[in-house]
Amino acid sequence: MADEILTPSWDLYELSIPCTVFGNAQADLADPWYDLRLCGDGAGTPDAVTTSTGLTLRTRHGLDDLAGADTVIVPSVPDACVEDGEPLPPVLINALRHAHDAGARMVSLCTGAFALAEAGILDGRRATAHWMHTAQLAKRYPKVHVDDSVLYVDEGDVLTSAGLTAGLDLCLHLVRRDHGSHVANQLARRMVVPAHRAGGQAQFIELPVPSTDDEGLGPVLEWARASLERPLTVEDLAERAAMSPRTFYRRLQATTGTTPLQWLLTQRLARARELLESTALPIEKIGELTGLGTANNVRHHFLKHVGVSPSTYRKAFPRGETVGR
């Protein structure tokens, strides 16, 4: 798979994320891996990319290399294009339109959504960006359905993310889509980052990590992940954490940006996806092992949250046979 990264004078952090995820061969996880190409935007020296820190990178690729790309990633746009309304290079916008029309999967990280929006690619679609810039995105591009509350949005062939670590979440999500949960989880482990944060998780949370007096959350959440087959309740988790249900609810929401029951559902679905990808277990058994319940319940949650049935999802992964419906 060829992934194109575009960046004129843009943020080094967002640029480094896809370079790290897609640019380093991981032959033991998936072979072939991605064919990553860093592309200049044609605004300056064709084979030079200058970051916001003044670092200049040399590249052999320009906008012409977008032709035939499977995926095009726009890591960000210059601050002046967001805050002052300076125009993006027309040659860049035209190249993005042509790549999209040719069938490329279009991806933006942080303010890269402004480039996709300018190209009309986000018209009529749900999209996100860093919460500090979503109001400006919505004002400038009223045809875009801007959601400022989520980490990333997957619209199938067009994906957008919030800023900073949410860009990493989206890149790992792409690996999960392309190669399955096992590969994405192993890659996340090598990068020493959480294996999966659902795109619907809140961008802004009160406490990014548990404070010292919340140390009981880590062990109880690990216990819950290992006990998904049980009919767990908020009361069960609170008791395990030696907290009142109200205190546990408040601390988990402050830490993760979601409610205990929604957190549990996310974990159950993640485990179900792993089992569908890597085993031939019947849907009924997967529902039992994950705590999702009957096969009908598994189908219901998959259609609602994943967008396809369990059987359809399983067919995308040759490691498992399609067993059960």
C-alpha positions, -999 to 999 in steps of 0.1 A, spaced: 0 0 0 13 34 -9 6 62 16 14 97 5 21 124 31 19 160 21 33 189 41 44 224 31 56 245 62 36 224 87 38 209 121 66 185 128 47 164 154 18 156 131 42 148 103 62 125 125 32 103 135 24 87 101 62 85 94 66 65 125 35 43 120 38 36 83 74 44 74 92 17 94 90 -17 80 73 -43 102 79 -74 82 73 -97 112 38 -82 116 27 -78 80 46 -82 48 44 -62 27 41 -32 50 33 3 37 52 21 9 55 56 25 63 87 4 68 122 18 56 147 -8 64 183 -13 34 205 -21 48 224 -50 46 258 -32 84 260 -29 113 238 -37 96 206 -51 119 183 -33 120 201 1 96 201 30 99 228 56 83 222 91 70 249 115 102 246 135 123 255 105 136 220 99 139 213 61 135 178 49 145 165 15 122 143 -5 122 128 -40 85 131 -43 60 159 -53 23 162 -59 25 142 -91 33 111 -70 -2 112 -56 -14 96 -88 -22 60 -80 -18 63 -42 -40 41 -21 -40 66 8 -32 103 10 -25 118 45 -25 155 52 -9 159 86 -17 196 91 -18 230 74 2 261 83 -12 281 112 -17 311 89 -41 291 68 -63 284 98 -60 316 119 -56 342 92 -74 326 63 -43 325 40 -51 303 10 -36 269 5 -17 263 -27 -42 257 -55 -19 230 -69 -22 211 -36 -60 214 -35 -63 202 -71 -40 173 -64 -61 163 -34 -93 164 -56 -77 143 -83 -64 117 -58 -99 115 -42 -116 112 -76 -92 84 -85 -103 64 -54 -76 72 -29 -85 69 8 -82 105 21 -69 111 57 -63 143 77 -47 148 110 -55 179 131 -58 210 109 -52 189 77 -90 188 76 -89 224 63 -71 211 32 -97 183 26 -125 208 32 -111 233 8 -109 205 -18 -146 198 -12 -139 163 0 -156 168 33 -188 183 19 -218 165 34 -195 144 56 -189 143 94 -154 154 102 -133 166 131 -101 185 139 -84 198 170 -111 213 193 -93 247 192 -99 249 155 -133 232 149 -153 264 153 -133 280 125 -136 249 104 -173 249 107 -176 286 100 -154 285 69 -169 253 55 -206 251 64 -212 220 42 -190 200 66 -207 184 96 -180 192 122 -179 172 154 -156 188 180 -161 161 206 -144 130 192 -109 118 187 -114 108 150 -141 101 125 -141 72 100 -163 78 70 -149 48 51 -129 64 23 -124 97 42 -110 99 78 -102 129 100 -87 132 134 -82 157 162 -47 169 170 -16 155 186 -22 120 201 -55 116 183 -36 115 151 -17 85 164 -50 69 174 -63 74 138 -31 60 122 -33 29 144 -70 26 135 -59 25 98 -34 -3 106 -63 -21 124 -85 -17 94 -58 -28 69 -41 -56 89 -64 -65 118 -64 -60 156 -35 -83 163 -11 -64 141 -23 -30 154 -20 -41 190 15 -54 185 26 -22 168 10 -1 196 29 -22 221 62 -15 204 54 22 204 44 19 241 10 35 235 -26 23 242 -36 -3 217 -70 12 210 -89 43 218 -123 44 201 -128 73 177 -159 84 197 -140 90 228 -140 126 240 -112 149 228 -111 169 261 -112 150 294 -107 164 328 -78 142 337 -57 127 308 -42 101 332 -53 90 366 -39 111 394 -20 95 423 -52 90 443 -68 72 413 -42 44 411 -70 19 418 -84 25 384 -56 8 365 -58 -26 382 -96 -27 381 -98 -19 344 -72 -46 336 -93 -70 357 -124 -60 338 -107 -66 305 -98 -101 316 -134 -107 329 -155 -95 300 -174 -128 300 -190 -118 333 -221 -96 336 -202 -67 350 -219 -37 365 -208 -3 378 -213 -16 413 -190 -46 406 -162 -24 392 -166 1 421 -164 -26 447 -133 -40 431 -118 -5 432 -128 0 468 -149 31 458 -186 40 459 -203 36 426 -208 74 423 -171 80 429 -160 53 405 -183 67 378 -170 102 382 -133 92 382 -136 69 352 -154 95 332 -128 121 342 -100 97 332 -114 82 300 -140 107 288 -167 80 288 -191 63 312 -183 29 328 -209 11 307 -198 27 275 -162 18 283 -172 -18 290 -191 -20 256 -160 -6 238 -138 -33 254 -163 -61 246 -165 -50 210 -127 -48 207 -124 -83 220 -151 -95 197 -133 -81 167 -101 -98 177 -119 -131 180 -136 -127 146 -103 -118 130 -83 -146 145 -106 -176 152 -134 -196 137 -155 -195 168 -193 -193 163 -209 -159 169 -228 -174 198 -195 -184 215 -180 -150 208 -210 -133 225 -205 -156 255 -167 -149 258 -171 -111 254 -202 -106 275 -221 -92 246 -247 -120 251 -266 -138 224 -257 -139 187 -285 -114 180 -270 -90 206 -236 -93 189 -251 -85 155 -270 -56 169 -239 -40 185 -218 -46 154 -243 -31 130 -247 -1 153 -211 6 163 -190 -11 136 -213 -6 106 -213 -42 94 -225 -76 106 -201 -99 124 -201 -123 94 -193 -95 70 -165 -82 93 -150 -117 96 -149 -122 58 -123 -94 56 -98 -114 76 -86 -147 60 -72 -160 93 -107 -171 104 -134 -191 87 -169 -177 85 -187 -198 111 -220 -188 125 -242 -159 115 
